[in-house]
Amino acid sequence: MTAPGKIMLVGIGPGHVEHMTQRAREAIAEADTIIGYVTYIRLVADLIEGKEIVKKSMTEELDRAIEALARARQGKKVALISSGDAGVYGMAGPTYEVLFEAGWTPGFDIEVEIVPGASALNTCAALVGAPLTHDFCAISLSDLLTPWPVIARRLDAVAASDFVVALYNPKSGRRTQQIVEAQRLFLRHRRPDTPVAIVKSAYRPKQRIEMTTLAAMCEADIGMLSTVLIGNSATFIRDGLMVTPRGYANKYDVTNGDTRDGEQAGRSLSTGLAGWRDTIRASGHSAVRLAADYRLPLDYIEAVLAEPADTAAADA
């Protein structure tokens, strides 16, 4: 009887061995078979000598997962590699889809391990400064599997919500207009001089970093190996570094660390939830006006105003 096999979904980070986790290197060493996109295979070439290698093209993600399942059913240990993190636009999702479709359940025959790696937004951010210090999100501009209206709604929502945004898969030889449409949507809500960093081939031999603005970003060299980081309303570039403040200046004097008047260390801001509730209740303004002023749903404002004033006490 064939011993149960194993699928290891290995995130190799940006690809350089120095930025791979110890567990990623161990998983590749343990594997009988290495499966991956040809570029990713090339990035780990010095770690896979003597192993069975299965190379696939860019759009053959399901084929990779099916191959991994077939090899694991033969009792082999398979390393299915992704750049960055296998769970962030990587092979973890399609592999689980293939496994579940085949009737697999956790703990039954084939073992599955996800080996995390540094994703593009982490590695690119590290190269340009500290752009992700406050709330951020990632959106892929690839419409190969996601309808464009879905992507456009997400872009518009995060632009209006002032997130720092990492755009994955921003442009390819055939998909050239998606980044232009993303810029159009962001300019509806963000200043033209909003900082943008474009990192291509992070930590690889052809690495290229360009600092620009939202208004000019489409003039930059952007391709499938690029990640585009768009700042929020507080993000700035200084001395070649892109930084998004965490908000300490709202509570502290950053020159000496003293707490500002009306604020307390370790407690919510005076403009935090409790303080905001008190402010809108005391304003005397209608729910309609408050909803417009704060760009929040009317029914949410109405619900807050309808709550007893002491509801917020525990939040202070």
C-alpha positions in Angstrom: 0.0 0.0 0.0 1.4 3.4 -1.0 2.2 5.7 2.0 0.2 8.9 2.1 1.8 11.8 0.3 2.1 15.4 1.2 1.6 18.8 -0.5 3.6 21.7 0.8 2.5 25.1 -0.5 5.7 27.0 -0.2 5.9 30.8 -0.3 9.5 31.7 -1.4 9.1 35.4 -0.8 10.7 37.6 -3.4 12.9 34.7 -4.5 16.3 35.4 -3.1 17.4 32.7 -0.7 18.2 35.3 2.0 14.6 36.3 2.1 13.2 32.8 2.3 12.2 31.4 5.6 14.1 28.4 7.1 10.9 26.3 6.9 10.6 27.2 3.1 14.1 25.9 2.5 13.5 22.8 4.6 10.3 22.0 2.7 12.0 22.3 -0.6 14.8 20.0 0.7 12.2 17.4 1.9 10.3 17.4 -1.4 10.6 14.6 -4.0 8.9 16.8 -6.6 9.0 20.5 -7.2 6.1 22.1 -9.1 5.8 25.7 -10.1 5.8 28.5 -12.7 9.0 28.5 -14.7 10.2 31.8 -13.3 9.7 30.6 -9.7 11.6 27.3 -10.5 14.5 29.4 -11.8 14.6 31.4 -8.6 15.2 28.3 -6.5 17.3 26.4 -9.0 20.2 26.1 -6.5 18.0 24.3 -4.0 16.3 21.7 -6.3 19.1 19.7 -7.9 18.3 16.0 -8.2 14.6 16.4 -7.7 11.7 15.8 -10.1 10.8 19.2 -11.6 7.4 20.0 -13.1 7.4 23.4 -14.8 4.1 25.2 -15.7 3.3 28.4 -17.5 1.7 31.5 -15.9 -1.9 30.7 -16.6 -1.8 27.0 -15.6 -2.5 27.3 -11.8 -5.1 24.6 -11.8 -2.8 22.3 -13.8 -0.1 22.8 -11.1 -2.6 21.9 -8.3 -3.8 18.8 -10.2 -0.2 17.7 -10.8 0.5 18.2 -7.1 -2.5 16.0 -6.1 -1.5 13.3 -8.6 2.1 13.1 -7.3 0.9 13.2 -3.7 -1.5 10.2 -4.4 1.6 8.3 -5.5 3.0 8.9 -2.0 5.4 11.7 -2.9 6.2 14.8 -1.0 5.5 17.7 -3.3 6.6 21.3 -2.9 4.2 23.5 -4.9 6.0 26.9 -4.9 4.7 30.4 -5.2 6.5 33.7 -5.1 5.6 35.8 -2.2 3.1 34.0 0.1 1.2 31.0 -1.2 -2.0 32.4 0.4 -1.7 35.8 -1.1 -2.7 35.6 -4.8 -0.8 32.3 -4.7 -1.4 28.6 -5.0 -3.1 27.8 -1.7 -6.6 28.7 -2.9 -6.6 26.8 -6.2 -5.0 23.8 -4.5 -7.7 23.6 -1.9 -10.3 24.0 -4.6 -8.8 21.0 -6.5 -8.5 18.9 -3.3 -12.0 19.5 -2.2 -13.4 18.8 -5.6 -11.5 15.5 -5.5 -13.2 14.6 -2.2 -10.2 15.3 0.0 -10.8 16.2 3.7 -8.2 17.5 6.2 -6.6 14.7 8.1 -7.4 12.1 5.5 -4.5 10.5 3.5 -2.8 13.5 1.8 -1.3 16.0 4.3 -1.2 19.7 3.3 1.1 22.3 4.8 1.2 26.0 3.9 4.6 27.5 4.4 4.2 31.3 4.6 6.5 33.7 2.8 6.9 37.5 2.6 4.4 38.8 0.1 5.1 41.5 -2.5 3.5 44.2 -0.5 5.8 43.5 2.5 9.0 43.3 0.5 8.2 46.3 -1.7 7.2 48.4 1.3 10.5 47.5 3.0 12.4 48.8 0.0 10.7 52.2 -0.1 10.3 53.1 3.6 7.2 52.6 5.8 4.2 53.1 3.6 2.0 50.4 5.3 2.3 51.6 8.9 -1.5 52.4 8.9 -4.5 50.7 7.4 -3.9 49.2 3.9 -5.3 46.7 1.5 -4.3 44.8 -1.6 -6.2 44.7 -4.9 -5.3 42.7 -8.0 -5.9 44.5 -11.3 -6.0 41.2 -13.2 -9.4 40.6 -14.8 -8.5 37.2 -16.1 -10.7 35.6 -13.4 -12.5 38.6 -11.8 -15.0 40.7 -13.7 -13.8 44.3 -14.2 -16.9 45.9 -12.5 -16.0 44.0 -9.3 -12.5 45.3 -9.4 -13.6 48.8 -10.2 -16.1 48.9 -7.2 -13.3 47.7 -4.9 -10.9 50.4 -6.2 -13.5 53.1 -5.8 -14.4 52.0 -2.3 -10.8 51.8 -1.0 -9.9 55.1 -2.7 -12.8 56.8 -1.0 -11.9 55.2 2.3 -8.4 56.5 2.3 -6.6 53.2 2.5 -3.0 52.8 1.5 -3.3 50.4 -1.4 -1.0 47.8 -3.0 -1.9 47.0 -6.6 -0.9 43.6 -7.7 -0.8 42.5 -11.4 -1.1 46.1 -12.5 -0.2 45.7 -16.2 0.9 43.1 -18.7 1.6 43.1 -22.5 -2.1 42.7 -23.2 -3.7 44.3 -20.1 -2.6 47.9 -20.5 -5.7 49.9 -19.6 -6.6 48.5 -16.1 -3.9 50.6 -14.4 -5.2 53.7 -16.3 -8.8 53.0 -15.1 -7.5 52.5 -11.5 -5.8 55.9 -11.7 -9.0 57.4 -13.0 -11.0 56.0 -10.0 -8.4 57.1 -7.5 -8.3 60.6 -8.8 -12.0 60.9 -8.0 -11.1 60.8 -4.3 -7.3 61.5 -3.9 -5.1 64.5 -4.6 -3.1 64.3 -7.8 0.1 64.7 -5.7 -0.7 61.6 -3.6 2.6 59.7 -3.3 3.0 56.5 -5.3 5.9 54.0 -5.2 6.4 51.5 -8.0 8.7 48.6 -7.3 9.7 46.1 -10.0 11.4 42.8 -9.4 11.9 43.4 -5.7 15.2 41.9 -4.3 15.9 40.4 -7.8 18.8 41.3 -10.1 16.6 43.7 -12.2 15.1 45.5 -9.2 13.8 49.0 -10.0 12.2 51.5 -7.7 10.4 54.7 -8.9 8.8 57.3 -6.7 6.1 59.3 -8.4 2.6 60.7 -7.8 -0.9 59.5 -8.5 -1.3 62.0 -11.4 1.9 60.7 -13.1 2.0 57.0 -12.2 0.9 55.8 -15.6 3.9 57.3 -17.2 6.2 55.0 -15.1 7.6 51.7 -16.2 4.9 49.3 -14.9 4.6 45.6 -15.8 3.6 42.2 -14.4 6.6 42.1 -12.1 5.7 45.5 -10.6 3.8 46.3 -7.4 2.2 49.8 -7.1 1.9 51.3 -3.7 -0.5 54.3 -3.5 -0.4 56.3 -0.3 -3.3 57.7 1.7 -4.0 61.4 2.5 -1.3 61.4 5.2 1.5 59.6 3.3 4.5 61.6 2.4 7.9 61.2 0.6 10.9 62.6 2.2 14.6 62.1 1.4 13.6 59.3 -1.0 11.5 57.4 1.6 7.7 56.9 1.5 6.1 57.0 5.0 2.5 56.7 6.2 2.2 58.1 9.7 0.5 55.8 12.3 -1.2 58.7 14.0 1.0 59.3 17.0 1.0 63.1 16.3 -2.8 63.1 17.0 -2.0 62.2 20.6 1.6 63.0 21.3 4.2 65.7 20.7 6.5 63.6 18.6 9.5 65.8 19.5 9.4 64.9 23.2 6.7 62.2 23.5 4.5 64.3 25.8 0.7 63.7 25.6 -1.2 66.5 24.0 -3.8 68.4 25.9 -7.1 66.5 26.3 -5.5 63.2 25.5 -4.5 60.3 27.7 -1.8 57.7 27.0 -3.3 54.2 26.6 -6.8 55.6 26.1 -8.9 56.3 23.1 -8.5 59.6 21.3 -10.8 62.5 22.2 -11.9 62.1 18.6 -12.2 58.3 19.0 -15.5 56.4 19.1 -16.7 57.8 22.5 -15.6 61.3 21.8 -17.2 61.3 18.3 -20.5 60.0 19.7 -20.5 62.9 22.2 -19.7 65.4 19.5 -22.4 64.4 17.1 -25.0 64.2 19.9 -24.1 67.7 21.1 -23.9 69.2 17.6 -27.7 69.5 17.2 -27.3 68.7 13.5 -29.7 66.3 11.7 -28.8 62.8 10.9 -28.9 63.7 7.2 -26.3 66.5 7.7 -24.1 64.3 9.9 -24.1 61.5 7.4 -23.0 63.9 4.7 -20.4 65.6 6.8 -18.8 62.3 7.9 -19.6 60.4 4.6 -21.2 57.6 6.6 -24.5 55.7 6.0 -27.6 57.6 7.2 -29.0 54.5 8.9 -25.7 54.1 10.8 -25.8 57.7 12.1 -29.5 57.3 13.0 -28.6 54.2 15.0 -25.8 55.9 16.9 -28.0 58.9 17.7 -30.8 56.6 19.0 -28.5 54.9 21.5 -28.5 56.0 25.1 -25.7 58.5 25.8 -24.0 56.2 28.4 -23.5 53.4 25.8 -20.1 54.9 24.9 -18.8 55.1 28.5 -17.1 51.7 28.2 -15.3 52.9 25.1 -13.6 55.9 26.6 
